[in-house]
Amino acid sequence: MTTFETQHWPNLIGGKALDGSGSAAERISPGHAQIAARYVSASKADVDAAVAAARREFDTGSWPRMSGAERAAVLRRVASRIEQEVDALALIETVESGKPISQARDEVRGAAGIWHYAAGLAQQTYGDAHNALGEGFLAMVVKEPVGVVGVITPWNFPLLIVSQKLPFALAAGCTTVIKPSDMTPGTTTRLVQILHEEGLPPGAANLVHGGGDVGQWLAEHPGTDMTTFTGSTRVGKSVARAAADSLKKVSLELGGKNPQVVFADADLDAALEKVVFGAYFNQGECCNAGSRLLVHQDVAEEFTQRVVQRTHDVVVGDPLDEATKVGALISEHHLGVVTDYVALGEREGATIATGGQRLDAPVGRYFQPTVLTGVPKAARVAREEIFGPVLSVVTFSDLAEAVEITNATGYGLSAGVWSRDIGTAMSYAQATRAGTVWVNCYMEGFPEVCFGGYGASGIGRELGRTACDEFSEQKSIVVRTGAPLPKWVN
Ligand code: NAD
């Protein structure tokens, strides 16, 4: 059996590595049923201490007062360290989450690329000047860091997702308190350690461990100015409510039920590869999973058969095996949720064309890549996020119906469209209520291109050249340079 060392992850508060004063926890690796990590959760008092450390640094420390160039230098060094530690970070990610090791390495490299990009943005903080306000007035609009930011992240791409938030918050001059998922505490802890090793003032990045209660204390905390959250739509709503009660800024990256739409004139070979990839990548535990295949009725039968065949080629198994494409599911509870959804699909009239079962493995929890065919477009398995390796196949007759089905879930994170006709592809892209539409490709991400959702998929945008704006306030400074001041009362 594969072995790896059990890690102990501390909380990091004001630069000090401490066990929390909450309860002790273990993370059992989903693929190997061995203890991957131990940590002690933060108590409410620990969260208070972490917020106080971030507040002190923001109010009186050096980080918000440094030049952009100085902040950029720290972020660049962190990017390089992530690159140097790809193998170690990928191993932690894989044993805690169950994802394939080859994929984890790509994600760590992707995270490093985001830190490099954010470093560039740290030197791009500038505003506007207005000199056409009439004689005697000049105004400027400057950007300032929003303050102390609570960063709450999920388990499915732990390092990548914190890297979509933290470097931009830091580049903007904010200070932070981070709470990773209780199931994947490792790479985020290592990242904050690297930040400190590379010269980030200790109070600028604090880290607390724990589950939903710790997340809730952070989201409700009156001492933070913003919460940036990635996770489920259900918890996102609660984070938004907490933000409303304490009146702070909030950004939310939530769930999705993303379609890949295949028209009859598409390059079907290319579409096939990406439909299979989109459905099963990261075990389907992916906000961007292409968990719905909308296929034109003229090619539906043949294309669906090919998807089923190709699904049989997907290697499922030990996450540490280089050949693995689909690893283990995150928890026993989640495996139950996925299993229940497949049963629901059958009751709703769908057919299990392949898969549908837990894989019979001596150790670890795996679910077979599954294709549900003949799914009625109103079925729950066609509209709700399953978050497992389950593809729901729905047919459509024309562009209008494809758009109607696409937009009928309430979610709006992403979509893919496959057609050789630029008019068809672009008409679909323009009519789709989603934050990202991929045309003849799927799940291609770049630090330069912003990411986020419509509707139940979230509020705000990450990445891209405006990424730091999410973590900024704008201040208008209006200057009377010589205009006469008329008397208000005589
Ligand atoms: P989750 O909502 O259960 O948990 C996310 C984080 O919130 C965790 O750190 C958790 O401990 C914390 N949390 C739980 N309850 C809380 C509360 N009441 N207040 C504050 N924090 C709380 O999500 P998950 O199961 O970890 O992740 C899966 C979900 O994340 C899926 O729905 C997926 O679509 C979504 N996701 C979205 C994106 C995106 O960019 N849009 C990316 C990845 C994952």
Residues whose N, C-alpha, C, O or C-beta is under 5 A from the ligand:
A	BS01	NAD	I152 T153 P154 W155 K179 P180 S181 D182 G210 G211 G212 G215 Q216 A219 T230 G231 S232 T233 V235 S238 E253 L254 G255 G256 C286 C287 S457
